[in-house]
């Protein structure tokens, strides 16, 4: 998870992260990845699954998302950079 933490930190500093359910549903440009906390509620879960399916983007569930992005009570984030999202997906699949 350290690698994912670093990638998310870089993405946040570069402005490639959309944080929160409302911001994600209102975002009109291309997203490449949605990360959702495994402890997210049913409403958020349904909304993020719908968003991912509608826009044909991957939705991954992670443990302790708020610790990864260093934002309290963060349950969902979107990544709007293809290269960073690909690296995050690769790191999560490897279990880093």
C-alpha positions in Angstrom: 0.0 0.0 0.0 3.0 2.3 0.3 3.3 2.5 -3.4 -0.4 3.4 -3.8 0.0 6.0 -1.0 2.9 7.6 -2.9 1.0 7.6 -6.2 -2.1 9.2 -4.6 0.1 11.8 -3.0 1.6 12.7 -6.3 -1.8 12.8 -8.0 -3.2 15.1 -5.3 -0.3 17.5 -5.6 -0.7 17.6 -9.3 -4.4 18.2 -9.1 -5.5 14.8 -10.6 -7.7 13.7 -7.7 -11.5 14.4 -7.4 -12.5 13.8 -3.8 -16.0 12.9 -2.5 -19.2 11.5 -3.8 -20.8 14.9 -4.8 -17.7 16.1 -6.6 -17.4 12.8 -8.5 -21.0 12.7 -9.6 -20.8 16.4 -10.7 -17.5 16.0 -12.6 -18.1 16.1 -16.3 -14.7 15.3 -17.8 -13.0 12.0 -18.2 -12.1 9.9 -15.2 -9.8 6.9 -15.4 -10.3 5.3 -12.0 -12.6 5.4 -9.0 -11.4 4.2 -5.6 -13.9 3.5 -2.9 -13.4 2.6 0.7 -14.6 -1.0 1.6 -16.5 0.5 4.5 -18.6 2.8 2.3 -22.3 2.8 2.9 -24.9 1.4 0.5 -25.9 4.7 -1.0 -22.3 5.6 -1.9 -21.6 2.2 -3.1 -24.6 2.2 -5.5 -23.7 5.7 -6.7 -20.1 4.8 -7.4 -21.0 1.5 -9.1 -23.4 3.4 -11.3 -20.8 6.1 -12.1 -18.2 3.5 -13.0 -20.5 1.5 -15.2 -22.0 4.5 -17.0 -18.5 5.9 -17.8 -16.9 2.5 -18.4 -14.1 3.0 -15.8 -12.7 0.7 -13.2 -14.0 0.8 -9.6 -11.7 -0.6 -7.0 -12.4 -1.0 -3.3 -9.5 -0.4 -0.9 -9.1 -0.6 2.9 -8.6 2.7 4.8 -8.9 5.1 1.8 -8.9 8.1 4.1 -5.4 7.1 5.3 -4.2 6.6 1.7 -5.3 10.1 0.7 -4.7 11.7 4.1 -8.2 13.2 4.3 -10.5 12.4 7.2 -13.9 10.7 6.3 -12.9 10.3 2.6 -14.8 7.3 1.2 -14.4 7.9 -2.6 -11.9 9.4 -5.0 -11.6 9.7 -8.7 -8.3 9.8 -10.7 -8.3 11.9 -13.8 -4.8 10.9 -15.1 -4.5 7.7 -17.2 -0.8 7.0 -16.3 -1.3 7.4 -12.6 -4.5 5.4 -12.6 -2.8 2.6 -14.5 0.0 2.5 -11.9 -2.4 2.5 -9.0 -4.4 -0.4 -10.6 -1.1 -2.3 -11.2 0.1 -1.7 -7.6 -3.3 -2.8 -6.1 -3.3 -6.0 -8.1 0.2 -6.8 -6.9 -0.8 -6.0 -3.4 1.8 -3.3 -2.8 
